[in-house]
């Protein structure tokens, strides 16, 4: 059964992302923005990812909650980077991406480093992800 679960989890990962890992030590924080509105904060601490909406987002009525995070009052917790954010990391098999990883000495397995380098913009949604 665990083998099936891990295969299912990898379905939404792009080529080369199967080996991505959440660092178990250290901290990271990313602000998810839409234009000048802070949508929420993604943090990593002690190997746990958390996403929570900002008070500004909760107070506005222009945008609906993200499909992956429907409850604006909940703090979501994950042991792995949620798919909404994984999709911001390009397929690691791409030659251009491999060149950047080598030149900038980025750990190709570290989700935090990859999000910092590649996650700011995505072709799949209009949001910006800013490292804090």
Buried (B, 14 or more C-beta within 10 A) or exposed (E): EEEEEEEEEEEEBBEBBEEBEBBEEEEBBBBBBBEEBBBBBBBBEEEEBBBBBBEEBEEEEEEEBBEEBEEBEEEBEBEBBBEBBBBBBBEBEEEEBBEBBEEEEBEBBBBBBBBBBBBBEBEEBEBBBBEE
